[in-house]
């Protein structure tokens, strides 16, 4: 007489295959989420830099008066992990009117300008022109190749991608 095994269940091999497939799917989803997050952070940073430069230029064009009653320029100074919107013909760290913008974690900036003015661009009062041309490269922390570039010319943003 032949006996049939009536116990039901999954073998160890079947369980290992299902767990492996699940781990692969979780890894792919995690990678996609981090890539999406980095892309969103980059897009936000790029838009914020463009907005800050345009805002400084527009304020300079408006010919607004400072506290002493004279017209002043407005500018943006770039650091590795921040950029600062400032009032005046040059950046002063102690000025309380400075607006500091932080670069998101995982990204950093590298700025080079035609005239070495400490990586800052200043738009003159009323004319709204700059005497400097700057290129701001945006990098991911783990990469040596820029993921984006903002070129700021005499009249404002020339390229942003």
C-alpha positions as CSV (number, residue, x, y, z in Angstrom):
1,X,0.0,0.0,0.0
2,X,1.3,3.4,-1.0
3,X,0.9,6.3,1.5
4,X,0.4,9.8,0.2
5,X,2.0,12.7,2.1
6,X,-1.0,14.8,3.1
7,X,0.9,17.6,4.7
8,X,0.6,20.9,2.9
9,X,3.0,23.9,3.0
10,X,5.8,25.6,1.2
11,X,9.3,24.3,0.8
12,X,12.3,26.3,2.0
13,X,13.3,27.0,-1.6
14,X,9.9,28.5,-2.5
15,X,10.1,30.8,0.6
16,X,13.6,31.9,-0.3
17,X,12.6,32.8,-3.8
18,X,9.6,34.9,-2.7
19,X,11.7,36.7,-0.1
20,X,14.5,37.4,-2.7
21,X,11.9,38.8,-5.2
22,X,10.4,41.0,-2.5
23,X,13.9,42.3,-1.6
24,X,14.6,43.1,-5.3
25,X,11.3,45.0,-5.6
26,X,11.9,47.0,-2.3
27,X,15.5,47.9,-3.5
28,X,14.2,49.1,-6.9
29,X,11.4,51.2,-5.3
30,X,13.9,52.7,-2.7
31,X,16.3,53.7,-5.5
32,X,13.5,55.3,-7.5
33,X,12.3,57.3,-4.5
34,X,15.8,58.6,-3.7
35,X,16.4,59.5,-7.4
36,X,13.1,61.3,-7.5
37,X,13.8,63.1,-4.2
38,X,17.2,64.3,-5.5
39,X,15.7,65.5,-8.8
40,X,13.0,67.4,-6.9
41,X,15.6,69.0,-4.6
42,X,17.7,70.0,-7.6
43,X,14.7,71.5,-9.4
44,X,13.7,73.5,-6.3
45,X,17.3,74.8,-5.8
46,X,17.6,75.8,-9.4
47,X,14.3,77.7,-9.3
48,X,15.2,79.4,-6.0
49,X,18.6,80.6,-7.3
50,X,16.9,82.0,-10.5
51,X,14.2,83.6,-8.3
52,X,16.8,85.2,-6.0
53,X,18.9,86.6,-8.8
54,X,15.8,88.0,-10.6
55,X,14.5,89.4,-7.3
56,X,17.8,91.2,-6.6
57,X,17.9,92.6,-10.2
58,X,14.3,93.8,-10.0
59,X,14.9,95.5,-6.6
60,X,18.0,97.2,-8.1
61,X,15.9,98.4,-11.1
62,X,13.2,99.8,-8.9
63,X,15.7,102.4,-7.5
64,X,14.6,101.9,-4.0
65,X,16.2,104.1,-1.4
66,X,18.1,102.7,1.6
67,X,17.9,104.0,5.1
68,X,20.3,106.9,4.3
69,X,18.1,108.0,1.3
70,X,20.5,106.9,-1.4
71,X,19.9,104.3,-4.1
72,X,21.8,101.1,-3.7
73,X,22.5,97.9,-5.6
74,X,21.3,94.5,-4.7
75,X,23.1,91.2,-5.1
76,X,23.6,87.5,-4.4
77,X,26.7,85.9,-2.9
78,X,27.3,82.2,-3.3
79,X,28.9,79.8,-0.8
80,X,29.3,76.1,-1.0
81,X,26.2,75.2,1.1
82,X,24.3,78.6,1.1
83,X,23.6,81.7,-1.0
84,X,22.8,85.1,0.4
85,X,20.6,87.9,-1.0
86,X,22.1,91.2,0.2
87,X,21.6,95.0,-0.1
88,X,24.4,97.2,-1.1
89,X,27.3,97.3,-3.5
90,X,29.1,94.4,-1.8
91,X,28.2,91.6,0.7
92,X,28.6,92.4,4.3
93,X,28.2,89.4,6.6
94,X,26.9,91.4,9.6
95,X,24.1,93.2,7.6
96,X,20.8,92.2,9.2
97,X,19.0,92.7,5.9
98,X,20.7,89.7,4.4
99,X,18.5,86.7,3.4
100,X,20.3,83.4,3.8
101,X,19.1,80.5,1.6
102,X,20.3,77.0,2.4
103,X,21.3,74.5,-0.2
104,X,19.4,71.1,0.3
105,X,21.4,68.2,1.9
106,X,23.1,66.2,-0.8
107,X,23.8,69.2,-3.1
108,X,26.4,71.9,-3.1
109,X,27.4,74.9,-5.2
110,X,30.6,76.0,-6.9
111,X,30.7,79.6,-8.2
112,X,33.2,81.2,-10.6
113,X,33.0,84.8,-11.7
114,X,34.7,86.8,-14.4
115,X,35.8,89.4,-11.9
116,X,37.0,87.9,-8.7
117,X,34.5,89.6,-6.4
118,X,34.2,86.8,-3.8
119,X,31.6,84.8,-5.8
120,X,29.0,87.5,-5.7
121,X,27.0,89.3,-8.3
122,X,25.7,92.8,-7.7
123,X,23.1,94.7,-9.8
124,X,23.6,98.4,-9.8
125,X,20.8,100.7,-8.7
126,X,18.4,102.0,-11.3
127,X,20.3,100.4,-14.3
128,X,20.0,96.9,-12.9
129,X,23.2,95.8,-14.6
130,X,26.1,93.8,-13.2
131,X,29.7,94.3,-13.9
132,X,30.3,90.6,-13.3
133,X,29.4,87.4,-15.0
134,X,29.1,84.3,-12.8
135,X,28.6,80.6,-13.5
136,X,27.1,78.6,-10.6
137,X,27.6,74.9,-10.9
138,X,25.3,72.6,-8.8
139,X,26.8,69.3,-7.7
140,X,25.5,66.2,-6.0
141,X,27.7,65.5,-3.0
142,X,28.8,62.1,-4.4
143,X,29.6,63.4,-7.9
144,X,32.4,65.4,-9.5
145,X,30.2,66.3,-12.5
146,X,27.7,69.2,-12.2
147,X,24.1,68.2,-12.4
148,X,23.1,71.8,-13.3
149,X,24.5,75.2,-14.3
150,X,23.2,78.7,-13.8
151,X,24.9,81.5,-15.8
152,X,24.3,85.0,-14.6
153,X,25.3,87.7,-17.0
154,X,25.3,91.5,-17.0
155,X,21.5,91.6,-17.4
156,X,20.5,88.7,-15.2
157,X,20.0,85.0,-15.8
158,X,21.3,83.9,-19.2
159,X,21.1,80.1,-18.7
160,X,19.6,77.8,-16.1
161,X,19.5,74.1,-16.5
